[in-house]
Amino acid sequence: MRFYGLDLNLLVVLDVLLSEQNITRAGERLHLSQPATSAALARLRDYFEDDLLVQIGRKMVRTPVGDGLSQPIRDLLIQMRATLENRALFKPAESSRKFTFIVSDYVGTVLMPEVSRRINQEAPQCSIEMFPPHNTPAEQIERGEIDLLLLPDMQIRPDHPTQALFDDEFVCVMWQDHPLDAQSLTFEQYKLMPHVVVRWGERRVPTVDEWFLHKFDVERRFDVVTNTFNSVPSFLIGTQRLATMHRRLAERWTSYLPLKILPLPWGAPRLTIAMQWNKYQQHDPGLTWLRRLIVEAATAMGGRDL
């Protein structure tokens, strides 16, 4: 189909090319050969009378025209997809849809198993796929590549609809035989002791507790930097290390590992986990059903009164 002289199929190709900025990777995502992808780019360049992507050294970068087209083309495709998905009612018992999430392994442990159970009960043919946070997870919601973000509310941008799910607090976790206890752990000792911390993504993005401490200009000694919350407890056993963890997750680990939980010797604000979706998918019947199910699961585990 052509619209103002443009083959609309090329819009999908253009979106992937501008996203990947690499002909080979774009072809792989589109299931096209490299010559076919290059030919599509040539047609797009002819239509827009611009190179769209240019080779600089070993990389391809977007031209100003290509850069200006990137988000509008993505928004248009998201709106088109949402319009098509709204054509019929979503029937959970009959659907085989796959839902995609960005979640930390913390949320994946304390909330997602219950979400999965509820999906299995109501929509046994549906599936979920979870991806870890990376440097800029909000961009994948912006581009409609992920259905839902489930992250701390301070890491979610205000551009799209958001709903708070549940709160948690931070606690200090250490080996059961650690000499410090709730009476002896001072803030000065907390700062001086070796710590296990979590960071993720290529840029090693700090997690919320580290962000809070940086805000108050507090430095800690890091003995271990890992990329998952669930790996933290194993690095504490048999050592003098401390870790700042979410209480819900810490209580799970201390139930079967030789660890103990102490109050933090500083006033850490409570953490709110929120859910976000693309504004163009607000009325997607499948996502409306899924969001309702997630809210119910969060409420059942002692989340907010939603």
C-alpha positions in Angstrom: 0.0 0.0 0.0 1.2 3.4 -0.9 0.6 6.7 1.0 1.7 9.9 -0.6 3.9 7.8 -2.8 5.5 5.9 0.0 5.2 2.1 0.3 4.0 1.9 4.0 5.9 -1.4 4.4 9.0 0.7 4.3 8.0 2.5 7.5 8.8 -0.6 9.5 12.1 -0.9 7.8 12.9 2.7 8.4 12.0 2.4 12.1 14.4 -0.5 12.6 17.2 1.0 10.6 17.0 4.3 12.5 16.9 2.3 15.8 19.8 -0.1 15.0 21.9 2.3 12.9 23.3 -0.9 11.4 22.2 -2.6 8.2 23.2 -6.1 9.2 21.5 -5.9 12.6 18.4 -4.3 11.1 18.2 -7.0 8.5 18.4 -9.7 11.2 15.5 -8.1 13.1 13.5 -7.7 10.0 14.4 -11.2 8.7 15.7 -9.7 5.5 19.0 -10.3 3.8 21.6 -7.5 3.8 21.1 -6.7 0.1 17.4 -6.5 0.6 17.8 -4.2 3.6 20.3 -2.0 1.7 17.8 -1.8 -1.2 15.1 -0.7 1.2 17.3 2.0 2.6 18.1 3.2 -0.9 14.4 3.5 -1.7 13.9 5.4 1.6 16.7 7.7 0.8 15.2 8.4 -2.6 11.8 9.2 -1.1 13.0 11.5 1.6 15.8 13.0 -0.5 18.2 12.5 2.3 20.8 9.9 3.3 19.0 9.2 6.6 22.0 7.1 7.8 25.7 7.9 6.9 28.9 6.0 7.6 31.3 7.8 10.0 34.4 5.7 10.6 33.1 2.2 11.5 29.7 3.4 12.6 26.5 4.6 10.9 24.8 7.6 12.4 21.5 9.3 11.7 21.5 12.5 9.7 19.5 15.4 11.1 16.5 14.3 8.9 16.8 10.7 10.0 17.1 11.9 13.7 14.0 14.0 13.2 12.0 11.1 11.7 13.0 8.5 14.4 10.5 9.2 17.1 7.5 10.3 14.9 7.8 7.1 12.9 8.0 5.0 16.1 4.9 6.8 17.5 3.0 6.2 14.3 3.8 2.5 14.3 2.8 2.2 18.0 -0.5 3.9 17.3 -1.2 1.8 14.3 -0.5 -1.4 16.3 -2.7 -0.2 19.2 -5.5 0.6 16.7 -5.3 -2.9 15.2 -5.2 -4.6 18.6 -8.2 -2.7 19.7 -10.4 -4.1 16.9 -11.6 -7.0 19.0 -12.2 -7.8 22.7 -9.3 -9.5 24.4 -10.3 -13.0 25.5 -7.8 -14.3 28.0 -8.8 -17.9 27.9 -8.3 -18.0 24.1 -5.3 -15.7 23.6 -1.7 -16.9 23.0 -0.2 -13.4 23.4 3.3 -12.9 24.8 3.7 -10.0 27.3 7.1 -8.4 27.8 8.4 -6.7 30.9 11.5 -4.8 32.1 11.9 -5.8 35.8 14.8 -6.2 38.2 15.4 -9.6 39.7 14.0 -8.2 42.9 10.6 -7.5 41.4 11.0 -10.8 39.4 11.3 -12.6 42.7 8.7 -10.9 45.0 5.9 -10.1 42.5 6.2 -11.8 39.2 5.7 -15.4 40.3 2.3 -14.5 41.6 1.6 -12.5 38.4 2.6 -15.6 36.4 0.3 -17.8 38.4 -2.7 -15.5 37.8 -1.9 -15.3 34.1 -1.7 -19.1 33.9 -5.1 -19.4 35.6 -6.9 -16.9 33.4 -5.0 -17.1 30.2 -3.1 -20.5 30.1 -1.9 -20.0 26.5 -0.3 -16.6 27.2 3.3 -16.2 28.1 5.6 -13.6 29.6 9.2 -12.6 28.9 11.2 -10.5 31.4 14.2 -8.4 30.6 16.6 -6.8 33.1 16.9 -3.1 33.3 19.7 -1.6 31.2 21.1 2.0 31.0 17.9 3.6 29.8 14.9 1.3 30.3 12.3 4.0 29.7 13.4 4.3 26.1 12.0 0.8 25.4 8.6 1.9 26.6 8.9 5.1 24.6 9.6 3.0 21.5 6.9 0.4 22.2 9.4 -2.4 22.4 8.3 -3.5 25.9 4.8 -3.8 27.2 5.4 -2.8 30.9 8.2 -1.4 33.1 8.1 -2.4 36.8 10.7 -0.2 38.4 11.2 2.2 41.3 9.1 5.3 40.6 12.1 7.6 40.6 13.5 5.7 37.6 10.4 6.2 35.5 9.9 9.2 33.3 6.6 11.2 33.5 5.9 11.0 29.7 3.7 7.9 30.0 0.9 6.6 32.3 2.1 5.2 35.6 0.6 3.3 38.5 2.1 2.7 41.9 2.1 -1.0 42.9 3.7 -1.6 46.3 6.1 -0.1 48.8 9.1 -1.6 50.5 11.8 -0.4 52.8 15.6 -0.8 52.9 17.3 -2.9 55.6 20.9 -3.9 56.4 21.8 -7.5 55.9 24.9 -9.3 57.2 26.2 -12.8 58.0 24.6 -14.3 61.1 27.9 -14.4 63.0 28.8 -10.8 62.1 30.0 -9.1 65.3 27.8 -6.1 64.8 24.2 -6.0 66.0 21.3 -3.6 66.0 22.6 -1.9 69.2 26.2 -1.5 68.0 25.7 -0.7 64.3 26.3 3.1 64.0 26.3 5.1 60.8 30.0 5.6 61.0 30.5 1.8 61.2 28.1 1.3 58.4 30.2 3.6 56.2 33.5 2.0 57.1 32.5 -1.6 56.7 32.9 -3.4 53.3 29.7 -3.5 51.3 28.1 -5.6 48.5 26.3 -3.4 46.0 24.3 -3.9 42.8 24.7 -2.0 39.6 23.5 -2.9 36.1 23.8 -2.0 32.4 26.9 -1.1 30.5 27.2 2.2 32.4 26.9 0.3 35.7 23.9 2.4 36.8 23.6 2.6 40.6 20.6 1.3 42.4 18.2 3.3 44.5 20.0 3.0 47.9 23.3 4.1 46.3 21.5 7.0 44.7 20.1 8.1 48.1 23.6 8.0 49.7 25.2 9.9 46.9 22.6 12.6 47.4 23.8 13.0 50.9 27.4 12.9 49.8 28.1 9.5 51.6 30.7 7.2 50.3 31.0 3.5 51.1 33.7 0.9 50.6 32.6 -1.6 47.9 34.1 -5.1 48.2 31.8 -6.7 45.7 29.8 -5.1 42.8 27.3 -7.5 41.3 24.5 -7.1 38.8 21.6 -8.9 40.5 19.9 -8.5 43.9 19.6 -12.2 44.4 23.3 -12.7 44.2 24.0 -10.4 47.1 23.4 -12.7 50.1 25.9 -15.3 49.0 28.7 -12.7 49.2 27.9 -11.9 52.8 28.3 -15.4 54.4 31.5 -15.9 56.2 32.6 -12.2 55.8 32.3 -8.9 57.6 30.5 -7.3 54.6 27.2 -5.5 54.8 24.5 -5.1 52.2 21.5 -2.7 51.9 18.6 -4.7 50.6 14.8 -4.5 50.1 13.1 -6.0 53.2 10.8 -8.2 51.2 13.7 -9.8 49.4 16.0 -9.9 52.5 13.3 -11.8 54.5 13.1 -14.5 51.8 16.9 -15.1 51.9 17.2 -15.0 55.7 14.6 -17.7 56.0 17.1 -20.3 54.7 20.6 -18.7 54.8 22.7 -17.8 57.9 22.0 -14.1 57.6 20.5 -11.5 59.9 18.5 -8.3 59.2 19.2 -5.0 61.1 17.6 -1.6 60.7 19.6 0.8 58.6 21.5 3.4 60.7 20.3 6.1 58.4 16.9 7.3 57.4 16.4 5.8 54.0 13.1 6.8 52.3 10.7 4.0 51.4 10.8 2.6 47.9 7.8 2.6 45.6 7.6 0.2 42.8 5.5 1.5 39.9 4.2 0.2 36.6 4.4 2.1 33.3 3.2 1.6 29.8 3.2 3.5 26.6 0.5 6.2 26.3 -0.6 4.9 22.9 -1.4 1.5 24.5 -3.6 3.0 27.2 -6.7 1.3 25.7 -5.1 -1.9 24.5 -7.6 -4.5 25.9 -4.9 -7.1 26.5 -2.7 -4.7 28.5 -5.7 -3.3 30.3 -6.5 -6.9 31.5 -2.8 -7.5 32.4 -2.5 -4.3 34.4 -5.6 -5.1 36.4 -4.1 -8.6 37.1 -0.8 -7.1 38.2 -2.5 -4.6 40.5 -4.5 -7.4 42.1 -1.3 -9.5 42.6 0.5 -6.6 44.2 -2.4 -5.9 46.5 -2.5 -9.6 47.5 1.1 -9.5 48.6 0.5 -6.5 50.8 1.0 -3.8 48.3 -0.7 -0.4 48.4 -4.4 -0.1 48.9 -5.1 0.4 45.2 
